[in-house]
Structures are given as C-alpha cells and as structure tokens.
Amino acid sequence: MRVRPPIAALLVLAAAGCSPPTAPLERIDGPAMGTTYRVDYAPGPDGPDDVRAGVDSLLDAIDASMSTYRPDSVVSRINASDDTAVWHPVDAHFAAVFVRSRQIASDTGGAFNPAVGPLVDAWGFGPQGAGGLPSPDTIRELRSLADLGTFEWRESPPAIRKREPAAALDFNAIAKGYGVDRVGEWLEERGVTAYFVEIGGEVRTRGRHPEGRPWRIGIERPAGGGGRNPLQAVVSVNDAALATSGNYRNFAVVDGERVVHILDPSSGRPALSSLLSVSVLAQDAMTADAYATAFMVTGVEAAMAVIDARPGLEAYFISSGPDGTYLERRSSGFPVPAAP
C-alpha cells in the first residue's frame, strides 16, 4: 500500500504551474494530511478567509480520524489496542472510508487492502520509520493479518472490533482521495460550482475553469530523484477525479536493499515490476486513489480487465522500456494526453 512520509511528494502536478491565479479564480493552499493541499475555485458566497478556515478544519478532522502518524487519531487508538472484545466507536469519516475500502478490496482481489498495516510497519514505512529488513518468517506471520476479515464491522452505531490482537489498519492509500472529495463536496454545499482540489497529488475537478477552458492536470514523468520531475503528459479533466500512484519516488534503502513503499498483500513484499506509475480517472478521488494503488500491485493486464468490467473507471500506465525509455498505455476512455 502507498504510505505517505511526513511530507509526501506530488505525483500529479497542476499543469498551469505555480503562478498565482488571476480573477475570477481564488486560490487557497497549505499543509494538510502529512502533505500539502491546494484549492482553486470560482468565488462563491463565502470569502477566501472563511473558505480557508473551513477547509483547514475539515482536513484536520479527517487527519484526526485516519492518520497513523497521530497517536491520538481514531485509527491509531484502534491499532494500539489488543482487546478483541471491545467495540471501538468511529466517526463518519472513518466509517465511509472503511466501508468503501471493503468494497474495493473485494473488487481487486485484495490488491487494495488497508489491513496491510502490520506489514507497512515491518517494512519501515509506518510512523516508526525504517529498521532492518523483515525476515521471511516475520513476513509469513504478518501476511495472515493482512485481511480485512481480521476486523468486524458494526453499522449502527458505527464501530469496529478486532478479531486478531495484532491487526492494524493503514488508510494512506485512500485517505487523501477521500479528503479531496470531502473538500469538493464542502465547496459545493456553499454554492461553489467550479473548482480544482488537490491534496498530495490527488485531484478532483467540477465545472469548468472560469476562463472557459477545461481544468488541466499534468502527470509527472516517473524519473525518481528528490525534486520535481518534468511532466510526461497533460490531460483535461472536467467533473471527474484523477489519482496517481507510483514506486519511483517513495522508497527506502534498508540493509543496502531498495525497498519500495507499495506492498503486495498476497506476498507481503514490495510490489516490483516494470510498471512505474498508474493514473486512474474516476468520478470521485477516493475511488481513483484506491484503484491506483491496487493497479500498481496487479500490473497492467489485470488492471485493464478490471477497467473493462467497470464503466467510469479509466487508467493511464507508464512502464519502463528499453534503454531508459517510457512505455505508455491507456484504457479506451482515458483522455488523450497532450504534450507538456
């Protein structure tokens, strides 16, 4: 699963660049959820100070629910408990993400799996950071916990109970997308009809840019390195969401071995292949976020079979080719990328 470090690098970049927007577009930005957020929107009834305060409060509440980097968060308290008898009450944010996670985990054959938390920690991508490489015995033991069936769900009032004391959840592969959706919905509730919301590279758009053109999103070239990479492609996205997942930037070197942050729950090990990044287009960012991670695990062919069976889900893949080239492939409904 994709795990954010304290400050996550952007995989999807706004193609318009970093220059301040011109009227009638407002922009707010700042830190959130271990990374940064940006909101461009056509002004509504509320002023920018009120919008910023509302967005900051909303994102802080989501972080307080699902951040494994906050020991006082709802998910951290559940993970720390070894009591299999107690029901842990959860908030509406947690409930929405857990229920959707179960659906997508089933849909992807477990390639998307927030119950992979113990493996995330063992490989050094959790809050404690890197240690030594886990032994084969440790991986084998923790694989049995990477199953959402280790948690029992209660609908009303919403609560969760462990079936295994050491089970742990990690929502980092879906929480940012959920945050993007909630910010967009919050704006719509306040009369905003056109916006571009981005958190750590996950994007949702509604309406059209106030200049009358589509919203444009750049997809980064998966070249690694610590800085901002050039763009591989630019796509126009209206009334949809785009999320990108990749293994080329977020990795650790442990005991001399390069360890990537997306784990294959079936093997308990990092998901390594020629696939460098996946950009998924969906109606909501939570869905796009989760499937982008799942497709990095399944690979291109299995991902295309999932997409073909699900209208409204599209993807763009970048793989490593011979001699340092990049091989691009997209599903039939993915927008034709333009040159950067």
C-alpha positions as CSV (number, residue, x, y, z in Angstrom):
1,M,0.0,0.0,0.0
2,R,1.1,3.5,-0.6
3,V,2.3,5.1,2.6
4,R,2.9,8.8,2.9
5,P,6.0,10.1,4.6
6,P,5.7,13.2,6.7
7,I,5.8,15.4,3.6
8,A,4.6,13.5,0.5
9,A,5.9,14.3,-3.0
10,L,3.4,15.2,-5.6
11,L,2.8,12.6,-8.3
12,V,0.2,14.7,-10.1
13,L,1.0,18.4,-10.7
14,A,-1.2,21.2,-11.9
15,A,-0.2,21.8,-15.4
16,A,-0.9,25.5,-15.1
17,G,2.2,25.9,-13.0
18,C,2.7,27.8,-9.7
19,S,1.9,31.3,-10.7
20,P,-1.0,32.9,-8.7
21,P,-4.3,32.6,-10.4
22,T,-6.0,35.7,-11.9
23,A,-9.6,36.8,-11.2
24,P,-12.2,35.4,-11.1
25,L,-10.3,32.4,-9.6
26,E,-9.5,32.2,-5.9
27,R,-6.7,30.0,-4.5
28,I,-6.0,28.7,-1.0
29,D,-3.3,26.3,-0.1
30,G,-1.4,25.0,2.9
31,P,-0.2,21.9,4.8
32,A,-2.6,19.0,5.4
33,M,-2.6,15.2,6.0
34,G,1.2,15.0,6.0
35,T,1.5,16.7,2.7
36,T,0.0,19.9,1.1
37,Y,-3.3,20.9,-0.4
38,R,-4.4,23.4,-3.0
39,V,-7.8,24.6,-3.9
40,D,-8.6,26.8,-7.0
41,Y,-12.2,27.8,-7.2
42,A,-14.7,30.2,-8.7
43,P,-15.7,32.5,-5.9
44,G,-18.9,31.7,-4.1
45,P,-20.8,33.5,-1.3
46,D,-18.0,32.9,1.3
47,G,-14.8,34.9,1.3
48,P,-11.4,33.2,1.0
49,D,-10.7,33.5,4.7
50,D,-13.9,31.7,5.5
51,V,-13.1,29.1,2.9
52,R,-9.6,28.5,4.2
53,A,-10.8,28.2,7.8
54,G,-13.5,25.7,6.7
55,V,-11.1,23.6,4.6
56,D,-8.4,23.5,7.2
57,S,-10.9,22.4,9.9
58,L,-12.3,19.7,7.7
59,L,-8.9,18.3,6.8
60,D,-7.8,18.4,10.4
61,A,-10.8,16.3,11.4
62,I,-10.1,13.7,8.7
63,D,-6.5,13.6,9.8
64,A,-7.6,13.1,13.4
65,S,-9.6,10.1,12.2
66,M,-7.2,8.3,9.9
67,S,-3.6,9.4,10.3
68,T,-1.3,6.7,11.6
69,Y,1.2,9.5,12.3
70,R,-1.0,10.9,15.0
71,P,-1.0,8.7,18.1
72,D,-4.3,10.2,19.3
73,S,-6.2,9.5,16.0
74,V,-9.1,7.1,15.8
75,V,-7.1,4.6,13.7
76,S,-4.0,4.8,15.9
77,R,-6.0,4.0,19.0
78,I,-7.6,1.0,17.3
79,N,-4.3,-0.2,16.1
80,A,-2.7,0.1,19.5
81,S,-5.5,-1.9,21.2
82,D,-5.1,-5.7,21.6
83,D,-8.5,-6.2,23.1
84,T,-10.6,-8.4,20.8
85,A,-13.8,-7.9,22.9
86,V,-14.2,-4.2,22.8
87,W,-16.1,-2.3,20.1
88,H,-14.3,0.9,19.1
89,P,-16.7,3.7,18.1
90,V,-15.6,5.5,14.9
91,D,-16.6,8.8,13.3
92,A,-18.3,9.3,9.9
93,H,-15.1,9.9,8.0
94,F,-13.7,6.6,9.3
95,A,-16.9,4.7,8.6
96,A,-17.2,6.0,5.0
97,V,-13.6,5.0,4.2
98,F,-13.7,1.6,5.9
99,V,-16.9,0.6,4.1
100,R,-15.6,1.7,0.7
101,S,-12.3,0.0,1.4
102,R,-14.0,-3.3,1.9
103,Q,-15.8,-2.9,-1.5
104,I,-12.6,-2.1,-3.4
105,A,-10.6,-4.8,-1.6
106,S,-13.2,-7.3,-2.8
107,D,-13.3,-5.9,-6.3
108,T,-9.5,-6.1,-6.7
109,G,-9.0,-9.5,-5.1
110,G,-7.2,-8.0,-2.1
111,A,-4.7,-6.0,-4.1
112,F,-6.1,-2.9,-2.3
113,N,-6.0,-3.8,1.4
114,P,-5.9,-1.3,4.3
115,A,-5.4,-4.3,6.7
116,V,-1.8,-4.4,5.5
117,G,-0.8,-2.1,8.4
118,P,1.5,-4.6,10.2
119,L,3.4,-5.2,7.0
120,V,3.7,-1.5,6.4
121,D,5.3,-1.1,9.8
122,A,7.6,-4.1,9.3
123,W,9.0,-2.8,6.1
124,G,9.7,0.6,7.7
125,F,7.0,2.8,6.1
126,G,5.0,3.4,9.2
127,P,5.4,6.1,11.8
128,Q,8.4,4.4,13.4
129,G,10.4,4.6,10.2
130,A,12.9,2.1,8.8
131,G,14.6,-0.7,10.8
132,G,16.1,-3.8,9.4
133,L,14.5,-5.9,6.7
134,P,11.8,-8.3,8.0
135,S,12.7,-11.9,8.0
136,P,10.8,-14.4,5.8
137,D,9.2,-15.8,9.0
138,T,8.0,-12.4,10.0
139,I,6.6,-11.7,6.6
140,R,4.8,-15.0,6.6
141,E,3.3,-14.4,10.0
142,L,2.2,-10.8,9.2
143,R,0.6,-11.9,5.9
144,S,-2.1,-13.7,7.8
145,L,-3.1,-10.4,9.4
146,A,-3.3,-8.6,6.0
147,D,-7.0,-9.4,5.7
148,L,-9.9,-7.1,6.4
149,G,-11.7,-10.1,7.9
150,T,-9.5,-9.6,10.9
151,F,-11.9,-6.7,11.7
152,E,-15.6,-6.9,12.5
153,W,-17.8,-4.0,11.4
154,R,-20.9,-2.7,13.1
155,E,-23.2,-0.4,11.1
156,S,-25.1,1.3,13.8
157,P,-23.8,3.0,15.8
158,P,-20.6,2.7,13.6
159,A,-17.9,0.8,15.4
160,I,-15.1,-1.7,14.7
161,R,-13.8,-4.7,16.7
162,K,-10.6,-6.7,16.2
163,R,-10.6,-10.4,15.6
164,E,-6.8,-10.5,15.9
165,P,-5.0,-8.5,18.6
166,A,-2.1,-7.5,16.3
167,A,-4.3,-6.5,13.4
168,A,-3.8,-2.9,12.2
169,L,-5.3,-0.6,9.6
170,D,-3.5,1.8,7.3
171,F,-5.7,4.1,5.1
172,N,-2.9,6.0,3.5
173,A,-3.8,4.7,0.0
174,I,-7.3,6.1,0.2
175,A,-7.5,8.8,2.8
176,K,-6.1,11.7,0.7
177,G,-8.6,10.9,-2.1
178,Y,-11.4,10.9,0.5
179,G,-10.1,14.3,1.8
180,V,-10.2,15.7,-1.7
181,D,-13.8,14.5,-2.2
182,R,-15.0,16.0,1.1
183,V,-13.4,19.3,0.4
184,G,-15.1,19.4,-3.0
185,E,-18.4,18.5,-1.5
186,W,-18.0,21.1,1.2
187,L,-17.4,23.7,-1.5
188,E,-20.5,22.6,-3.5
189,E,-22.6,22.9,-0.3
190,R,-21.6,26.5,-0.2
191,G,-22.5,27.4,-3.7
192,V,-19.2,26.9,-5.5
193,T,-19.8,25.4,-8.9
194,A,-16.3,25.2,-10.4
195,Y,-13.2,24.1,-8.5
196,F,-9.9,22.2,-8.7
197,V,-9.0,20.5,-5.4
198,E,-5.6,18.7,-4.9
199,I,-4.1,17.0,-1.9
200,G,-0.7,15.4,-2.3
201,G,-1.3,14.9,-6.0
202,E,-4.8,13.5,-5.9
203,V,-7.2,15.8,-7.8
204,R,-10.9,16.4,-8.2
205,T,-12.5,18.9,-10.5
206,R,-16.0,20.2,-11.0
207,G,-17.4,22.6,-13.6
208,R,-15.0,24.4,-16.0
209,H,-12.1,26.7,-15.3
210,P,-13.5,30.3,-15.0
211,E,-11.7,31.2,-18.2
212,G,-14.0,28.7,-20.0
213,R,-11.4,26.1,-20.7
214,P,-11.1,22.6,-19.2
215,W,-9.1,22.0,-16.0
216,R,-5.7,20.7,-17.0
217,I,-3.7,18.2,-14.9
218,G,-0.1,17.3,-15.5
219,I,1.2,13.7,-15.0
220,E,4.7,13.6,-13.8
221,R,7.4,11.6,-15.6
222,P,8.3,8.7,-13.2
223,A,12.0,9.5,-13.2
224,G,12.8,9.3,-9.5
225,G,15.0,11.8,-7.8
226,G,14.2,14.2,-5.0
227,G,13.0,17.2,-6.9
228,R,10.1,17.9,-9.2
229,N,10.3,15.9,-12.4
230,P,9.2,17.2,-15.8
231,L,5.8,16.3,-17.0
232,Q,5.2,13.2,-19.1
233,A,1.7,14.3,-20.3
234,V,-1.1,16.7,-19.7
235,V,-4.8,15.7,-19.6
236,S,-8.0,17.7,-19.5
237,V,-10.3,16.7,-16.7
238,N,-13.8,18.1,-16.0
239,D,-16.3,16.8,-13.4
240,A,-14.0,13.9,-12.5
241,A,-11.1,12.9,-10.3
242,L,-7.5,11.8,-11.1
243,A,-5.1,10.0,-8.7
244,T,-1.6,8.7,-9.5
245,S,0.4,6.0,-7.7
246,G,4.0,5.1,-8.3
247,N,7.0,3.4,-6.8
248,Y,9.7,5.6,-8.3
249,R,9.9,8.2,-5.6
250,N,8.8,6.9,-2.2
251,F,11.2,4.2,-1.2
252,A,13.8,3.4,1.4
253,V,17.2,1.8,1.4
254,V,17.3,-0.8,4.2
255,D,20.3,-3.0,4.8
256,G,21.6,-2.0,1.3
257,E,18.3,-3.0,-0.4
258,R,16.0,-0.6,-2.2
259,V,12.5,-1.1,-0.7
260,V,9.5,0.5,-2.4
261,H,6.5,1.6,-0.5
262,I,3.7,-0.2,-2.3
263,L,3.3,-3.7,-0.9
264,D,1.7,-6.7,-2.4
265,P,-0.6,-8.1,0.3
266,S,-0.5,-11.6,-1.2
267,S,3.3,-11.9,-0.9
268,G,3.8,-9.5,1.9
269,R,6.7,-7.9,0.0
270,P,7.2,-4.8,-2.1
271,A,5.4,-4.8,-5.5
272,L,8.2,-4.7,-8.0
273,S,7.7,-4.7,-11.8
274,S,8.4,-2.6,-14.9
275,L,5.2,-0.6,-14.1
276,L,6.4,2.8,-12.8
277,S,3.1,4.7,-12.3
278,V,-0.6,4.5,-12.8
279,S,-3.0,7.4,-13.1
280,V,-6.7,6.5,-12.5
281,L,-9.7,8.5,-13.6
282,A,-12.9,8.1,-11.7
283,Q,-15.9,10.1,-10.6
284,D,-14.5,10.5,-7.1
285,A,-11.0,10.8,-5.8
286,M,-11.4,8.2,-3.1
287,T,-12.1,5.6,-5.8
288,A,-9.3,6.8,-8.1
289,D,-6.8,6.8,-5.2
290,A,-7.5,3.3,-4.1
291,Y,-7.6,1.7,-7.6
292,A,-4.3,3.5,-8.5
293,T,-2.6,1.6,-5.7
294,A,-4.3,-1.6,-6.5
295,F,-3.2,-1.4,-10.1
296,M,0.4,-0.9,-9.1
297,V,0.1,-4.3,-7.4
298,T,-1.9,-6.2,-10.1
299,G,0.0,-4.9,-13.1
300,V,-1.3,-3.6,-16.4
301,E,-3.1,-6.6,-17.9
302,A,-5.1,-7.5,-14.7
303,A,-5.8,-3.8,-14.3
304,M,-7.2,-3.5,-17.8
305,A,-9.5,-6.4,-17.1
306,V,-10.9,-4.7,-14.0
307,I,-11.4,-1.4,-16.0
308,D,-13.1,-3.1,-18.9
309,A,-15.7,-4.5,-16.5
310,R,-16.4,-1.2,-14.7
311,P,-17.8,1.8,-16.7
312,G,-16.5,5.1,-15.4
313,L,-13.1,3.7,-14.4
314,E,-10.1,4.6,-16.7
315,A,-6.3,4.5,-16.4
316,Y,-3.0,5.6,-17.9
317,F,0.1,3.5,-17.3
318,I,3.7,4.4,-17.6
319,S,6.2,1.5,-17.6
320,S,10.0,1.3,-18.1
321,G,11.1,0.4,-21.6
322,P,14.4,-0.5,-23.1
323,D,17.3,1.9,-22.8
324,G,15.6,4.2,-20.3
325,T,12.5,4.9,-22.4
326,Y,9.0,5.1,-21.1
327,L,6.1,2.9,-22.5
328,E,2.7,4.5,-22.2
329,R,-0.7,2.7,-22.3
330,R,-4.2,3.9,-21.6
331,S,-7.6,2.5,-21.4
332,S,-10.0,3.4,-24.2
333,G,-11.9,6.0,-22.2
334,F,-8.9,7.8,-20.7
335,P,-8.5,11.3,-22.2
336,V,-5.9,11.5,-24.9
337,P,-2.8,13.1,-23.2
338,A,-1.3,16.2,-24.7
339,A,2.4,17.0,-24.8
340,P,3.5,19.0,-21.7
